Amino acid sequence: PSAPVLNISPVPLKGFYLPGVAPHDFQRGERVELKVNKLTSTRTQIPYEYYSLPFCQPKEGVTMSAENLGEFLSGDRIDNSPYQLYMRDDSYCNILCQKKFSKKEADEFKKAIVEEYHHNWIIDNLPAASILDSEQYITTTYAGGFPVGYQEGSRAYIFNHVNIIVEYHPLDDGSRVVGFYVEPFTVKHKFMNNQVWDGDDIRTAPPLTTCDKSGPMVFESIGEKQEVKVGKVLFTYDVMWRASNVKWASRWDIYLSMDNAVPDKVHWFSIINSTLIVLFLSVMIVMIMVRNLRRDITRYNRVLTDEEKNEERDESGWKLVHGDVFRPPAPYPMMFAVLCGTGLQLLCMGFATIAFAAVGFLSPANRGSLVIAVLVLFVIMGSVSGYSSARLYKTFKGKEWQKCTTYTAFLFPGVCMVLFLFFNIILATYHSTGSIPFMSLAALIALWFGISVPLVFLGAYFGYKTPPMEFPTKQANVIPRTVPEQPWYLSTAFTVLVGGILPFGACFVELFFILSSMWMDQYYYVFGFLLLVFFILCVTIAEITMVLVYFQLCAEDYHWWWRSFLTSGSTAMYVFLYSAFYFSKLEANLPITYVLYFGYMFIVCFGLFLMTGLVGFVATLWFTRKIYGSLKVD
C-alpha cells in the first residue's frame, strides 16, 4: 500500500516523499475500499479478528489483505468490509445489513462493550479517527479507533449507525484521500408503518423513519437507542466527502500530533530536565577529575624525599590496588562477557532503529515497519555481540570459547523466544490475533537460527583472532589482595540502588509517551526527541557509574567490573517499577492482561538492563584505564 514518510524531528512536522512511495489518485465515482482491522481493547490487551463478533460481512466473503511479518507480530488482521464508498459521492441512510442476535451473540457483544473494545477501520491506508457525541460535548480522537458501544448502568448499547466522513484533496486528474473520520451512533431503527424486513435483499428494504435520506444522522434526532439484546439489529451508515487543503504527503501529521494534544514544550521540558541532570553530574565529574585525581596523581607520582622514605609512609587510596584492578571479574567472567556482548548488540540496534525512525524511514503509515526494523537490526548486530563477547572473554584469559559464543547466541534471544511462545500459546487459547500464525513463527525461528546465530559465531571467530585488550598496569600478585571492610554507603546493594535513580530521572517523561504508544494505542512520533533523550541517558549513565566506581576504588575495593554493570543496569529496575505504576491506567480486569503486560515489560527491561549495563561498564573501563595509565608504578 502507498505510504507517506514523515520527517520526524524536534521541529514542526513536514511530509516528504521517498522514491517508490506513490499516492493513489481516485477518479470521481470510483470505489474507495473501507477495510477493517482487529478489534482492540486497552483494558484486556487481547486483540481479536474483526469478524469474531457477528458484524455485517461482505456478500462475496471475507478476504484478508496481504500482511508482513511486523503486522502479524503486532496482531493486525486486515479484512475487506461490505461498506460501499464512491469518491465524492455523498449518500445517507444506507442499510448495511440486518442481524438477528442469538443470546450467545448478544452476550459476546455485551462482553466486548464492557471490556471497551474498539473498531479499527482503514481507508487508503489511513486509520479512522473517532468523533464521539454526547449531550455535553463532542470528542475527536486520532488513535485507538472508535468503540463498539457503550455501557449505561446495567444496559449495553451498540453503535449500529456510523457517519463516515472522508476528506479528499482535489487535483486536476483526480482526488486523494487525506482524512478519515467515523462518528458512531446508537439508534433503534424503525421501518415506515412498522413494516417488517426479512434482511435478505437490501433493495427490498422498506424506508426508515429513524434516519433521513437527504442528510446525515445528528445526535439530537435520535429518539431511542439500540440496546444489545436478543433480536434484530439494523446496521446503517452515511457517507460524506469533504474537500481539504491538506496535501497527501502531510495527511498523517494530525494523527501523529493528535491535533497538537501534546505540545512540543512537554518534550522540551523532558530534554531540559535531562540536560540539567547531565550538567550536575558533569560538574561532579570535573571536580573529581580536576581536583581529586590531579592531586592524587601528583602525590602518587612524586619522588619521595629521604625523610619520607625513612618514615616508610603507607600508600592509600586507588593507587594501592593498581596490581589487582584489572583482574578478570569474579565470579562468572564468561557470563560477564556474554552480557556485555548482548548489551552492545542491543545498544547498536536501539540507536540504529531510533535514527532510522527519526529521519522518517519507519513511518506508522507503513504498518509493522518498526517491528521488522527492530528484528532485522537485532539479527544483523549479532556479529557485533559475537565479536565483543569473544574479545572480552579472551582478555579474561578464558578457554571455553565455544560455550561463551553459544551463550551469546542463545541467552537473550532464548529468554525472549520462550516467553513469546508462552504468550503465543495463551493468546491462541483465546483465539486472539495476538497469536501469530505458524508460518510467521517459522520465519522468526529461521531469522534466529539461519542468520543471527551464524553471525554471532562469525563475529566471535574474528574476536578470538584479535589480540586481547591491553591494560596500563600488570597484575602484581597471584593471590588477590584482601579488600578492607567497606562503609555501608559503598556496599554493592546501596550503589546499585542509587546508580539507576538519576538516569531514570533523565528519561521518565519520554518513557510515559513510549508506554502510551505500547499499551494505550497511541502514536509515538517524536523520534528526534527520543534520539536526544537516548544520548542524554547514555551520558548520564556513564557519568554516574564513573563517580561511584571512583569512590569504590578510593576505598581500595577493586571489584569494579560487575559493580559498574549492575549500577548502571539498575536503571531498568526503576523503569519496570514505573511500568507497574503505569499499569493502573489500563484498568485491567483479566489475569491474562497482567501476564502479558508484565511479561512483555520484563523482556523490555531485561534488554534495557543489558544495554545500560554495557554503557556503564564501557565508561568505567575507559575511566580506569585513563587514571591508571597516568600513574608511574614501580
Secondary structure, DSSP 8 states (H G I E B T S, - for coil): ----EEE-SSS--EEE--TT-----B-TT-B--EEE--BB-TTT---B-GGGS-----TT---B----HHHHHTT---B--S---BTT--EEEEEEEEEEE-HHHHHHHHHHHHTT-EE-EEETTEE-EEEEE-SS-EEEESSS-EESEEEETTEEEE--EEEEEEEEEEETTEEEEEEEEEEEE-----BGGG----SS-GGG---BSSS-TTS---GGG--S--B--SEEEEEEEEEEEEE----GGGTTHHHHHTTTTS-HHHHHHHHHHHHHHHHHHHHHHHIIIIIIIHHHHHHHHS---HHHHHHT----SGGGGTTTTTS--SS-HHHHHHHHHHHHHHHHHHHHHHHHHHTTSS-TTSTTHHHHHHHHHHHHTHHHHHHHHHHHHHHTT---HHHHHHHHHHHHHHHHHHHHHHHHHHHHHTT-TTS--HHHHHHHHHIIIIIIHHHHHHHHHHHHHS-----SS----SS--------GGGSHHHHHHHHTHHHHHHHHHHHHHHHHHHHS------HHHHHHHHHHHHHHHHHHHHHHHHHHHHTT----HHHHHHHHHTHHHHHHHHHHHHGGGG---SHHHHHHHHHHHHHHHHHHHHHHHHHHHHHHHHHHHHHHHT----
